[in-house]
Amino acid sequence: MLEEDKKGILLESGTNEIEVMEFTIDGSLYGINVAKVKEILVSAPVKPMPHAHAAVEGIFKPRDVVITVVDLPKYLLGVSEEKGPKDLFIVTNFNKMNIAFRVHTVVGISRISWKDIQKPDKTISGGREGVATGIAQCGEDLVTILDFEKIVAEIAPETTIQMSEIEQLGPRNRSDSAIVVAEDSILLSKMIEEALHKSGYVNTRMFPNGQELWDYLNTLRGNDRLDELVSLIITDIEMPQMDGHRLTKLVKSDKEFQHIPLVIFSSLITEEMRRKGKELGADEQMSKPEIGHLVQVIDHLLDHPKR
């Protein structure tokens, strides 16, 4: 049923909408983008793994596929709770990985605009490295959208952006090409900027969502130095206020900006999402955490500017 539910929104282009799956942990409402969810399973016995992160329960094997199980209540609350027989596993697929997250109940799915998702302030998100990327108004409920990429990066650092990939590219020249980036995850934004600087692209400007990047572009309308101020755009897909697909559609349908190379860099790159990005005009698309590949693509696009 979930796969059928997902098809409608995945096939649409640039609507700036998201389907949020709401779930509970100790009665509190949290949310995850349905595009990240592969399936929901009744919790099953888990085989513990030695030396794993404290929030990793272990592994289980449905249908001959080994999947890591993360105890989300323990990760969020910091305490171990008795595992309930009615607990559920939300099996996710992003960054080319399958991971199951234990939750208490699944409430349902709400379809909302990204504009209805607000950035949390630092007291809610937990400061600079907070785990909440947004607060969504779903009907009468406020739902905390969790940064699952940040959770996985903390639990398994080897699965996220690796600076060693930049070092493997060898000696790099400094470039003053202006790269603007839309990325809502504070952790990943910081890592992407560091990787770009390390690779020689030191002229970067980071935005927490597509709306703020689009607003910045609009301040440059009619500016003779546009190409000096924005040489290339990198965007995530899921972000509060305006997602990356909507941003791509706006940029690539605007005569003043459409020549600017645009790269979608997201944990949600599947064949279906790739088709959607291509329809919208993205010049390149790739999955996190392939930061070395991203830099090589930037090199290519800036050596071969499109007009």
N, C-alpha and C positions, 0 to 999 in steps of 0.2 A: 504493500500500500504506500509506503514511504517513497519508493522509487517513482511511483505514478504521481504522487503529490509534487515531487521535485521537478518533473519535466516541464510543467507550465512556466515557472519563473525562469528556469535555466534557458529556455528557448527564446525568451523575450530579450529585447535589446535596449539598453540604456534607459530603463524605466525608473532607475533610482529607487527600486523597492527591494525588500528583503523579506524572506520568510524566516521567522524566529521560532525555534522549538523551545518551549518553556518547560523547565523541570524544577524540582524542588530538592533542597537539602536542608533538613531540619526545619521545614516549613517556609524557608526563604525561597523566593523565586529567582531563578537564573535563566540565561538564555544562550543558545548557540545557533549560528547560521545553519539552516537546513542543508545548504549546499555542502557543509562539512560532514553531515551525518550519513553514514552508509546504511545502518539498520539499528533497531532497538531489540535487545534480547533480554529475557529473564536472566537474572544473575545466576551464575553457575559456579561450581567448585573451582578454585584457583590454586595452581601450584606455585608456592613461594619460590623466589629466586634469591640466592645468596648475594650479599653486598649490593643489593639494589637500593635506590633512593627510598626514603622512609614512606613516601606516598605511593610507591609501586607495590601493589598487592602480589603480583607475580604474573603468570601466564595461564591462558586457557586455550583450548583448541576446538573451536566449532568448525565442522565441515573441513577438517584437514588443514586449517590455517591457524598458525600460532599467533595469538594476539596478546599484547601486553595490556594488563589491567591497572588503571590508576584509581586509587581510592580518593575520589574527589572530596568527599566530606573531610577526610583526614588532611588533605592538602589545604583546603580552605580554612578549616577550623583548628588544625594543629593537634587534634586529639583523636585517638582511636575509638571507634564506636562499634557496638555489636552489629554484625552484618545481618540485615533483615532478610527473611525469605522472599519478601516482595520487592526487594531492591531490583533495579534494572541496570543493564549495561547499555550506554549509548556508544555504539561502535562508530568511530569517526574515520574519515579518510582525507588527509591533507598532508602536504609536504611529502607525498608519495609513501605515506605510512598509514597503517591501520592500528589504532589505539582505542581501547574500550575505557570509558569513564563510568565508575559506579555512581549512581544517583538514587534518590529515594523514590521519586515518582516522576512521571512525564505527564504534564498537564495538557499540552496540545500545541498547535501551531498557529501563529498569528502572522498575517501579512501586513507589513507596514512600510512607510517610506523611510529612507535613511534620514530624512529631515526630522523624523520623530525620535531619533536617537541622539541624545545629548552627550557631550564629553563629560565624564565625571570630574569633579574637582579633586584636589590632592587628598582631601580628608577622606573621600570615599574610595578613591583608587588605591590609596596606600602610598602616596608619594610618587616619585619619579618612576619607580619600578612596579607600579601597581598592576593588579591582575584584572581590573575592570576596564574595558575599552569604551563602554558606553552605558547609558541608562535609557532603556526603551519604554515608551508609553504604549503598552499593549492593552487596549480597551481601558478598563479602570485600574489596571495593575501597572506598577513600576517594576521592570525586569532588569536585572544586572546582566549585561552582556560580558561574558568572560573572554579574556585573551588566552585562548587555548594554545596558540603558538608560543606565548611566553611560558605557560605552564610546562609544555613539553621541552622547551629550551632549558628550563631550570632543572627538570628531572633528568634529561639526557642531553647535555651540552653538545655532544658529538653529532647530534642530528640537526643542529642549526647552523647559521652562517659561520664559516671557518676562515679566519684570516690567512691560514696556511695556503689557501687556494690563490690568494693574491701574490704571496711570496713565490709560488710556483710559476707565475707568469714571467719571472725574471726582472731585470732592470727596467724601470719605467721612466719615461719623460714626464715632466710636469705639464699639465694642460690647464689653460684658463677658460676652457669651454664651460659655459654656465649650465649646470645640471640642476633642475628642480625636481623634488621628490615629494610624492604624497604617500604617507605611511602613518597609520594611526597607532601602531604598537610603539610605545616609547622605547622599549628594549631594541626592537628591530630597526627602528629609525636611527638610533644611536649606532648600531652595528653597521648598517648600510653606509651611513655617512663616514664612519671610520674606514670602512673598506674602500670607498671611493677615494678618500684622501690618500690612503696608503698606495692606491694604484696610480696616483698622480692627478686625479680630478679633484683639485682643491677648492674649486669655485662651486660650492653647493648651497642650495637653499631648501630647507626641509619644511613641509607643511603637514599638519596632523590629519588632514582629510582633503578630499577632492574639491570641496566648496572653497576652502581657503586658497588652494592653488589656482582655481578658476578665477576667484576674485583678484588675485595678484596679476594674472594674465590680462584681465580687463583693465587694470591700471596702466598697462603698456600699449593699449590701442593707439595707433598712429605714431608710436615712438620709432624714430629712424634707427634706433639702436636695439630693436627687438631681438634680432638674432644674436647680438652680443649678450643680452640679458637673459635669454632663454635659448640655449643651444639644443637641449634635449629634455624630455619629460619622462620620469619613471613613476609609475603608479601601482599601488596595491589595488585589489578589487574591493574587499569589504572594508568600509570606513563610515563613521558617522557623518551625517549631513549630506554628503554626496559620495557615492561609490565610484570605483575606478572605471566601470563601464559607462556610467553616465558622463564622467569627465572625458573619456575617450570620444564619446559621441559628440560632445560639445566642441572639443578641440578640432576633430577631424571634419566637422561640418561647417566650420568657421573659416572663411576665405583668408582671414588675416593670420590664423594660427595653424592651419592644416598642414603647412609644409614642415612644421617642427616634428622631428622624430619622436615617437612615443612608444615606450616599452612598458608592457604590463608585467610586473614582477610579483607573483602571488602564490600562496600555498594552495590555491584552488584551481590550478591549471589542469583541467582534464580535457579530453578530446572535444567534449561538448562545449566547455568553456572556451576552448581555443577557437572553435568555429564562431562562437559569439563575438569574441574579441576581433577576429579577422573581419567579420561583417561590419564592425564598428570602425574599422580602419587602423587598428593598432599595427605598428610597423614590426614589432617583435613581441613575443610572449614567452615567458619561462617560469618555471616553478622554483619557489624558494626551496632550499637555501643555496642554490647554485650561483654563488656570488662571483666566482671566477668566470663562469660563462657569461654572466651579466656584463662584466667589464669588457670581455671580448666583443660582445654585441655592441656595446657603446663605442668601442674603438672603430668597429666596422661602420656604424651609422654616422659617426662624425667624420669619418674619412670619405663617406659617400653620401653627402647631404642630399635630401630630396627637395625638389622645388616644383 
